[in-house]
Amino acid sequence: MCQVLRQSRQIRHSHTDMKFTEIEHPSHPQHTLTLVALQQPYSCNGCMQRGFRLGDISCYECKQCDFHLHEECAMPESYAFHKFFKTYKFKFVENVQGERRCDACGKDVLGFVYQSQCQHKDPYDLHPCCMKLQPTLNVDGVKLCLRKKVSSRLKCLLCGSKNIAENLEGWSYESNCGQYCYHVKCVEDIFLENWKKGQTSDTGLQIMVPNMEDAVEQSRRSKNGKKVNK
């Protein structure tokens, strides 16, 4: 599949941001796909995960067929590297055998995925969108940095758990001050919940601000009644 994807044909080029505005893709040979900035969440037909507009990141769409691909799924690299796994090379594949889950978000691997090329019995798996997660988020004046592991005392402010799934801590966004962290999956849940409430923005990232305050307020009340200072 990897070699087939490399044969995707770029049709029309945008001179403003150097992106291809129309492509032909082997996963949807019936029609060309157009680069669009969707305001609503969508389901990617490549990795089978939800997609959102975050900043200037959009998706490729066939409106006629309600077909969508993350930019990362439409224009993948045959091999990719991630700073969290400096010694490993990841190969893009259409799917993997057996039940797998993404080491970043903890969700099941149901389609396109990057898998580490290593000698481990259990290689690492990353959804294409997780492979390309933004390294930092700026929310309500707080800078959150992507971390493979966060401080041992921190738990996600939204779900209240250390692990994103059983036996998997998952990746999180942690504040520079060391006070706050959110699982990458929970950031997505915040985005979706705010979209349902009609809270949208041009940047996409600012959509998390209202719920972030709610989550921080809730986190101040622990089971033993103690409060956490902001």
C-alpha positions in Angstrom: 0.0 0.0 0.0 2.9 2.3 0.8 4.1 2.2 -2.8 0.6 2.7 -4.1 0.2 5.8 -2.0 3.3 7.3 -3.4 1.6 7.2 -6.8 -1.0 9.7 -5.6 -1.2 12.4 -8.2 -1.1 16.0 -7.2 -3.3 18.0 -9.6 -3.6 21.6 -8.5 -1.1 23.4 -6.4 -1.6 26.4 -4.0 1.1 29.0 -4.3 0.2 30.6 -1.0 0.9 27.8 1.4 2.6 25.3 -0.9 -0.2 22.7 -0.4 -1.8 20.7 -3.2 -5.5 21.8 -3.4 -6.6 18.8 -5.5 -5.2 15.3 -5.6 -6.1 11.8 -6.9 -5.8 9.2 -4.3 -5.8 5.4 -4.7 -8.1 4.9 -1.7 -10.8 6.8 -3.6 -10.2 6.4 -7.3 -13.7 7.5 -8.3 -13.2 11.2 -7.8 -10.5 13.8 -7.1 -10.1 15.0 -3.5 -10.1 18.7 -2.7 -8.3 20.4 0.2 -10.9 22.0 2.5 -11.1 23.6 5.9 -14.1 21.9 7.5 -15.6 23.6 10.4 -17.2 20.4 11.7 -15.6 17.1 12.9 -15.3 14.4 10.3 -14.4 10.7 10.1 -11.1 10.0 8.2 -11.6 7.1 5.8 -7.9 6.3 6.0 -7.1 5.8 9.7 -10.7 5.7 10.7 -10.2 8.3 13.4 -12.0 11.6 14.0 -10.6 14.7 12.4 -10.8 18.4 13.3 -9.7 21.6 11.9 -6.8 22.7 14.1 -5.2 26.0 13.0 -4.4 25.8 9.3 -4.6 22.0 9.3 -7.5 20.8 7.0 -8.4 17.7 5.2 -9.0 16.3 1.7 -12.6 15.7 0.8 -14.9 14.2 -1.8 -18.1 16.0 -1.0 -20.1 13.9 -3.4 -19.2 10.7 -1.6 -18.8 12.1 1.9 -15.2 10.8 1.8 -12.4 12.4 3.9 -8.7 12.0 4.6 -6.5 13.7 7.1 -3.8 15.6 5.4 -1.4 13.2 7.1 -3.3 10.2 5.6 -3.6 11.6 2.2 0.0 12.6 1.8 1.9 10.1 4.0 5.6 9.5 4.2 6.8 6.0 3.4 9.0 6.2 6.5 8.8 8.7 9.3 10.6 9.5 12.6 9.4 11.0 15.8 11.4 12.7 18.5 10.0 10.5 21.2 11.5 7.4 19.5 14.9 8.7 18.3 16.3 5.2 17.5 13.3 3.9 15.7 12.1 4.3 12.1 8.3 4.1 11.5 6.9 2.6 8.3 3.5 3.7 6.9 1.2 0.7 6.3 -2.4 0.4 5.3 -3.3 -1.8 8.3 -1.7 -4.2 10.8 -2.6 -7.7 11.8 -4.4 -8.4 15.1 -5.7 -6.0 17.7 -3.5 -2.9 18.0 -3.8 0.5 19.7 -2.0 3.8 19.2 0.7 4.4 21.7 -0.1 8.1 21.7 -3.9 8.3 22.1 -4.7 4.7 23.2 -7.4 4.3 20.5 -7.6 1.1 18.4 -5.7 0.9 15.1 -8.4 0.4 12.5 -6.7 1.6 9.3 -3.7 3.6 8.2 -0.9 3.5 10.8 2.8 4.1 11.3 4.5 1.1 12.9 8.0 1.0 14.3 10.6 -1.1 12.6 12.3 -2.6 15.6 13.2 -6.0 17.1 10.6 -5.6 19.8 8.0 -8.4 20.0 5.4 -5.6 20.4 6.3 -2.7 18.1 5.0 0.8 18.6 2.0 2.1 16.6 1.0 5.7 15.8 -2.0 7.0 14.0 -0.8 9.3 11.2 -2.5 12.3 12.9 -0.8 11.3 16.2 2.5 11.1 14.4 2.0 14.8 13.4 0.6 16.2 16.6 1.4 19.8 17.3 4.3 20.1 19.8 2.7 22.9 21.7 -0.8 24.3 22.3 -1.5 27.8 23.6 -4.7 27.8 25.6 -6.0 30.8 27.6 -2.5 32.1 28.0 -1.1 28.7 29.2 1.5 27.0 27.0 1.0 23.2 26.9 3.8 21.0 25.6 3.5 17.5 24.2 5.0 15.0 26.5 5.5 11.2 26.1 5.6 11.1 29.9 4.4 13.8 32.4 5.3 14.4 36.0 4.5 11.4 38.2 2.2 13.5 40.4 0.1 14.7 37.5 -3.2 13.3 36.2 -5.3 14.4 33.3 -7.5 17.3 34.3 -10.4 16.1 32.2 -10.6 12.4 32.9 -8.7 12.4 36.2 -6.6 9.4 35.3 -2.9 8.9 34.9 -3.3 6.3 32.1 -5.3 6.8 28.9 -6.1 3.1 28.7 -5.3 -0.1 30.6 -1.5 -0.5 30.9 -0.9 2.5 28.7 -0.1 6.0 29.9 -0.4 7.6 26.5 0.9 11.1 25.5 -0.3 14.3 27.2 0.0 18.0 26.9 1.6 19.4 30.1 1.9 23.1 31.1 5.4 24.6 31.5 4.5 25.4 35.1 3.9 21.7 35.8 0.3 22.3 37.1 -1.9 21.0 34.3 -1.9 18.1 31.8 -4.4 16.7 29.3 -4.2 13.4 27.5 -4.1 14.0 23.7 -7.3 12.0 23.5 -9.0 14.2 26.1 -7.9 17.3 24.1 -9.9 15.8 21.2 -12.9 15.2 23.5 -12.8 18.8 24.7 -12.7 20.0 21.1 -15.7 17.8 20.2 -17.7 18.8 23.2 -17.2 22.5 22.6 -18.1 22.1 18.9 -21.4 20.5 20.0 -22.1 23.6 22.1 -21.5 25.8 19.1 -18.2 27.2 20.4 -16.0 27.5 17.3 -13.1 29.7 16.2 -10.9 30.3 13.2 -7.8 28.8 14.8 -9.5 25.7 16.2 -7.2 25.7 19.2 -9.0 28.4 21.0 -12.1 26.2 21.1 -10.7 24.5 24.1 -10.5 27.6 26.3 -14.0 27.5 27.9 -13.8 23.8 28.8 -10.3 24.2 30.1 -11.5 26.6 32.8 -14.3 24.1 33.7 -11.8 21.3 34.0 -9.4 23.3 36.1 -12.2 24.3 38.4 -13.3 20.7 38.8 -9.7 19.5 39.4 -9.4 21.8 42.4 -11.7 19.5 44.4 -10.1 16.2 45.1 -11.6 13.3 46.9 -10.2 14.3 50.3 -11.5 17.9 49.9 -8.2 19.6 49.3 -7.8 22.3 46.7 -5.2 22.7 44.0 -4.0 26.3 43.5 -3.9 27.6 40.0 
